[in-house]
Amino acid sequence: MVSRGVLVTGASRGIGRAVAVAFAESGDRVAVHYSSNRADAEETLRQLPGTGHALIGGDIGSPEEAEAIVATAVEGLGTVDVLVNNAAVNIAHPLADISYADWQQAWRKTLDVNLFGTANVSYCAARHMIDKGVAGRIINIGSRGAFRGEPDHPAYGASKAGVHALGQTLAVYLGPYGIAVASVAPGFVATERVAHRVTDEVRAQSPFDRVAEPAEIASAVKYLASPEATWSSGAVLNVNGASYLH
């Protein structure tokens, strides 16, 4: 397969790192994006086999920085053939326990990054693909929480539902340009960020009595970004170990 340029947002740890590694193992050139954790992003970069990779910092919650992230990825990789929208924040804000001001702040920050940031990075990457005639791929990391609900993290659940809807809308719009768009909806994944929330009760939500490994999510992302998965454009693929069916 011809080496592709792949931009992975939020690739400093967890799912993002696993996705970056999976593409690099296939010979692709990967732009490892991070928001603030440069040290972990540099570790991701060190783990990537092959050459031609890039490290890119920036806050996708800022429209200007989102645009710069894509431009820097294009410059560093030569092109962006695949965009993986993984960067996200997950702020606890249970309604009965916080002030109205804190409620508003949690919603603004979450939507700025998870939804508006994803939309802005997608716009910039898609415009590059259209202008260069690239039959690209955009893969979004959504969440089971968009369907199951996130009682203590309502903005996160709502933002991921928006990400799923955004992906389906872009799939319809971008199809005539040869660009396929799809999303994955993981349940709990064994990452550093949610390790404190993975209890026996959480594991028991799946009949496999465990949570996902990051590499299992990366495998689904890699498939959806493949030429063979063109006809899956518009799909929201559940990758949750049968922990929530709908």
C-alpha positions in Angstrom: 0.0 0.0 0.0 1.2 3.5 -0.8 2.3 5.4 2.3 -0.3 8.0 3.4 -0.1 11.1 5.5 -2.2 10.6 8.6 -3.0 13.3 11.2 -4.1 11.9 14.6 -5.4 14.6 17.0 -4.9 13.9 20.7 -2.2 11.3 20.1 0.0 11.8 23.2 -1.5 8.8 25.1 -4.2 6.2 25.1 -6.3 5.6 22.0 -4.6 8.3 20.0 -1.2 6.8 20.6 -2.4 3.3 19.7 -4.0 4.7 16.5 -0.7 6.5 15.5 1.3 3.3 16.1 -1.2 1.2 14.0 -0.9 3.5 11.0 2.9 3.8 11.3 3.2 0.0 11.4 1.5 0.0 8.0 4.1 2.3 6.6 2.1 5.5 6.8 3.6 8.8 7.9 1.9 10.1 11.0 1.5 13.6 12.5 1.2 13.2 16.2 -0.9 16.1 17.6 -1.0 17.1 21.3 -2.6 19.9 23.2 -0.3 20.4 26.2 1.4 17.1 27.0 4.5 17.4 24.8 6.5 14.9 26.7 4.0 12.1 26.2 3.6 13.1 22.6 7.3 12.8 22.1 7.1 9.3 23.6 4.4 8.5 21.0 6.7 9.7 18.3 9.5 7.6 19.6 7.3 4.5 19.4 6.4 5.0 15.7 8.3 2.7 13.3 9.4 4.2 10.0 10.3 7.7 9.1 8.7 11.0 8.0 6.6 11.5 11.1 5.9 14.9 12.7 5.0 16.4 16.1 2.4 19.1 16.2 1.1 21.1 19.2 -2.0 23.2 19.4 -5.4 23.6 20.9 -8.1 22.4 18.6 -10.6 24.3 20.7 -9.2 27.5 19.1 -10.4 28.0 15.4 -7.1 29.6 14.6 -5.0 26.9 16.1 -7.1 24.1 14.5 -6.4 25.6 11.1 -2.7 25.9 11.9 -2.6 22.2 13.1 -3.8 21.0 9.7 -1.6 23.3 7.8 1.5 22.2 9.8 0.5 18.5 9.2 0.3 19.1 5.5 3.7 20.8 5.5 5.3 18.1 7.6 3.8 15.1 5.8 3.4 16.5 2.3 -0.3 15.8 2.5 -3.1 14.7 4.8 -4.8 11.6 3.4 -6.4 10.5 6.6 -7.6 12.5 9.6 -8.4 10.8 12.9 -10.4 13.1 15.2 -9.5 11.7 18.6 -8.7 14.8 20.7 -11.3 15.4 23.4 -11.9 16.5 27.0 -14.2 14.9 29.5 -15.1 17.2 32.4 -17.2 15.9 35.3 -20.1 18.2 36.0 -23.0 16.4 37.8 -25.9 18.8 37.7 -26.9 18.6 41.4 -23.3 19.1 42.6 -22.0 22.2 40.8 -22.8 25.8 40.3 -24.6 27.2 37.3 -21.3 29.1 36.4 -19.3 25.9 36.5 -22.0 24.1 34.5 -21.7 26.7 31.8 -17.9 26.5 31.8 -17.9 22.7 31.5 -20.3 22.8 28.5 -18.3 25.6 26.8 -14.9 23.9 27.2 -16.3 20.4 26.2 -18.1 21.6 23.1 -15.2 23.9 22.0 -12.9 21.0 21.9 -15.0 17.9 21.2 -17.5 19.2 18.7 -16.4 22.6 17.4 -12.7 21.6 17.3 -13.5 18.3 15.5 -15.7 20.3 13.0 -13.0 22.9 12.4 -10.1 20.4 12.0 -12.4 18.3 9.7 -13.2 21.4 7.6 -9.5 22.3 7.1 -8.5 18.7 6.3 -11.4 18.2 3.9 -10.7 21.4 2.1 -7.1 20.2 1.6 -8.3 16.9 0.3 -10.8 18.5 -2.1 -8.2 21.1 -3.4 -5.6 18.4 -3.9 -8.0 15.8 -5.3 -7.2 13.4 -2.4 -9.6 10.5 -1.9 -9.2 10.9 1.8 -10.6 9.5 5.0 -11.9 11.2 8.1 -12.5 8.9 11.1 -14.0 10.3 14.3 -13.6 8.8 17.8 -17.1 9.0 19.2 -18.4 7.2 22.3 -20.9 4.7 23.6 -21.9 7.5 25.9 -23.7 9.3 23.0 -26.3 6.5 23.1 -26.1 5.2 26.7 -25.9 8.5 28.4 -23.2 10.1 30.6 -24.9 11.2 33.8 -21.9 12.9 35.4 -20.4 14.1 32.1 -23.5 15.3 30.1 -21.6 17.7 27.9 -19.3 14.8 26.9 -22.2 12.6 25.9 -23.9 15.4 24.0 -20.7 16.4 22.2 -20.0 12.8 21.1 -23.6 12.5 19.8 -22.8 15.7 17.8 -19.6 14.1 16.5 -21.5 11.1 15.2 -24.1 13.3 13.5 -21.3 15.5 12.1 -19.6 12.4 10.6 -22.7 11.2 8.9 -23.5 14.6 7.5 -19.9 15.0 6.2 -20.1 11.5 4.7 -23.0 12.5 2.6 -21.5 15.8 1.6 -18.0 14.6 0.9 -18.8 11.4 -0.9 -18.9 13.0 -4.3 -15.3 14.1 -3.7 -14.3 10.5 -3.0 -13.8 11.2 0.7 -15.2 8.7 3.1 -16.2 9.6 6.7 -17.0 7.2 9.6 -17.0 7.1 13.3 -16.3 4.5 16.0 -18.1 4.5 19.3 -16.0 2.9 22.0 -17.1 2.0 25.5 -14.6 2.1 28.3 -11.0 1.6 27.2 -8.0 0.8 29.4 -6.3 4.2 29.2 -4.6 6.3 31.8 -7.3 8.9 31.7 -10.1 6.6 32.9 -8.2 4.0 34.9 -9.7 5.3 38.1 -13.2 4.7 36.8 -12.6 1.1 35.6 -14.2 -1.0 38.4 -15.4 -4.6 38.5 -18.9 -3.2 37.8 -17.7 -1.5 34.7 -15.9 -4.6 33.5 -19.0 -6.6 34.0 -20.9 -4.4 31.6 -19.4 -6.5 28.8 -20.0 -10.2 28.6 -16.2 -10.5 28.1 -15.8 -9.1 31.6 -13.2 -6.5 30.7 -12.8 -3.2 29.0 -11.2 -2.6 25.6 -7.5 -2.2 24.9 -6.5 0.9 23.0 -5.2 -1.3 20.2 -8.6 -2.8 19.6 -10.0 0.7 18.9 -7.1 1.4 16.7 -7.8 -1.7 14.7 -11.3 -0.5 13.9 -10.1 3.0 13.0 -7.5 1.5 10.7 -10.1 -0.6 8.9 -12.5 2.3 8.4 -9.6 4.3 6.9 -8.8 1.6 4.4 -9.8 1.6 0.8 -11.8 -1.6 1.5 -14.1 0.3 3.9 -15.3 3.0 1.4 -18.8 1.5 1.5 -18.8 1.9 5.3 -18.8 5.7 4.9 -21.4 7.2 7.2 -21.2 4.3 9.7 -21.0 4.6 13.4 -19.3 1.4 14.5 -19.9 0.2 18.0 -16.6 -1.0 19.5 -17.7 -1.7 23.0 -17.6 -5.5 23.6 -21.4 -5.8 23.5 -21.6 -3.7 26.6 -24.3 -1.6 25.1 -26.5 -2.6 22.2 -29.0 -0.4 20.4 
